[in-house]
Amino acid sequence: MELLEKLNWRFATKAMNGQKVPQEKIDKILEAARLAPTSSGLQPFEVIVISNQEIKEQIKPHAWNQPQITDCSHILVFAAWDNYTEERINKMFDLTNEIRGFKNEGWENYRQQILAMYPPRPAEENFTHAAKQAYISFSAAIIAAAFEGVDSTPMEGFSPEEVDKILNLKDKGLRSVLLLPIGYRNSENDWLVNLTKVRKSKEDFITELN
């Protein structure tokens, strides 16, 4: 199946069957998330991969008791930096220099611009910016899952504060933003599985300025 066929196949799965997703597919989904673009290439978030059933059970009541939390194969938790700091910014710029094997004057000037702009801002403003970057990676993971024939359920419906406590994210300078349970659909118990996908028409969605 081509990518667009896969995207038509996918939907926000409401019931999963508990079957485990092969590690090879998990790795590809995570690699797609890692390769997603982010502002200034800072990647200001991390992905926590949960397959431990006890941890899933702890999270479930804080995610509106949605059954996918415990019936999925893995939960991907997208957790953004709680703030931009000089240390975090420099680490990513230094990594770029290390991997590319040289320093570029324009790149170093850009580093100084970012250092002058981000750390002085309020932490909540910086967290919001970082969270928006996590959404880009989140979308890449959803698309990659569909491409691999793996179901997923994008979730904002949970208590980030409680999930942060369960995963001890505060100590890591992270705050949970999104949950992505992945697994395989339980077609017999999923009310959405046979319903036609509804999206705006091309004419209502796209404006072309030629």
Steps between C-alpha positions, in 0.01 A plus 500: 500500500616851422526766769168669417323164508653438842380840622150419380525166681600652836261647752510588868464144622249467784562135589825304483555127536814490713717348226862606517650706220831351378804691622610565141182699439532684833853600403385638164220702660740646755757576232237694303426700816872564552548619142210746511588868450511739795563872540875571479558125513485508880272196545374641833318187610548130565293190434440255784406151379283301740436127458486426875141399580513622859594850387220494243256410778624794707449739210153377398292675770675826413409459131123486540524121538537462126546125436769551236740601779512146635400305187770649277842354433697812593427855611719772358511799732617822337650717774624853432778691672362703787721791392775601260833537677844598377624150579228333293541735206879475500484121518304484173717757322814319617355170379449651156863614488620160618299303244581731209864522600542875467388836639315748285505871578139548395391206715690634802343843452160332490585319826557836666167631367315203646685530832408867517136431415385177670643469854387849611137425411252372762526123552134444412544678167800283424314184599214590266747548216669168577164323518413622149816333373394174666176509299700488175682186612173357630346534152800330343456207738131468411577498128785252544277270704239501224769428243607197707139378530491587871201666660527801728285731708617863533415622850492838666234376742705430810636675808856604417574578865411147610688335213802716582491365856471138390792534259704729726530753217543811714842380614599472134382851416216360286123538484271253322310646206353211299434128526506263204383146577597273211394145429242313295129568468235279655264518205213321675486753783601823329196708412703722266671232289239472223391861486600709200786741563374858497722787393438837337490497121812610316316817394415590861844407632742643245530851361729538202648838415644471151 
